[in-house]
Amino acid sequence: MSNGKRAKILTAPKVKVVDTTGAGDAFNGGLVTAMAEGKDIFEAAAFANALASISVTRMGTAPSMPTRQEIDQFIETHSS
């Protein structure tokens, strides 16, 4: 990804995928939320990636969406 000044390859954490339904919605919701909180595009994409990564480990759409605490914990344990 690029913001026009800097480019970065964003990789998704490896997780055990159960159901990908809703993963795109999860990513988009996470991206918008993080950007609304003032994060730059790179931080926002990493947050969105974490949210979507968690969501695919669960069945369904709405039931698969993680809490903020789960997202923050996932980022903490999966950051390089």
C-alpha positions in Angstrom: 0.0 0.0 0.0 1.1 3.6 -0.5 0.1 7.0 0.7 1.9 8.7 -2.1 5.0 9.4 0.0 5.7 6.0 1.5 5.0 2.4 0.5 4.6 -0.6 2.7 3.7 -4.2 2.2 1.0 -5.1 4.6 0.8 -8.8 5.4 -2.1 -10.5 7.3 -1.4 -12.6 10.3 -1.7 -16.4 9.8 -4.9 -17.6 11.5 -7.0 -20.7 11.2 -9.8 -19.7 8.8 -13.3 -21.0 9.6 -15.6 -18.7 7.6 -14.7 -15.8 5.4 -18.2 -14.4 5.3 -18.1 -10.8 6.5 -14.3 -10.4 6.3 -14.5 -7.5 3.9 -17.1 -5.7 6.0 -14.9 -6.3 9.1 -11.9 -4.8 7.3 -13.8 -1.8 6.0 -15.4 -1.1 9.4 -12.0 -1.4 11.1 -10.3 0.9 8.5 -13.0 3.6 8.9 -13.0 3.3 12.7 -9.2 3.6 12.9 -9.1 6.6 10.5 -11.8 8.3 12.5 -9.7 7.9 15.6 -6.8 9.8 13.8 -4.6 6.8 12.8 -2.7 7.2 9.6 -3.6 4.9 6.7 -0.9 2.4 7.6 -2.0 2.1 11.2 -5.6 2.0 10.1 -4.9 -0.8 7.6 -3.1 -2.8 10.3 -6.0 -2.4 12.7 -8.5 -3.4 9.9 -6.3 -6.4 9.1 -6.4 -7.5 12.7 -10.2 -7.1 12.9 -10.7 -9.1 9.7 -8.2 -11.8 10.8 -10.1 -12.4 14.0 -13.5 -12.4 12.2 -12.5 -15.2 9.8 -11.7 -17.5 12.8 -15.4 -17.6 13.7 -18.6 -18.6 12.0 -21.1 -16.1 10.7 -21.1 -12.4 10.1 -22.2 -10.3 13.1 -21.3 -13.1 15.6 -17.8 -13.2 14.2 -17.1 -9.5 14.9 -14.6 -9.1 17.7 -14.7 -6.6 20.6 -12.3 -3.7 20.7 -10.5 -5.4 23.6 -10.0 -8.6 21.4 -8.7 -6.5 18.5 -6.2 -4.6 20.7 -5.0 -7.9 22.3 -4.7 -9.5 18.9 -2.5 -6.6 17.6 -0.4 -6.8 20.8 0.3 -10.5 20.4 0.8 -10.5 16.6 2.9 -7.3 16.2 6.4 -7.8 14.8 
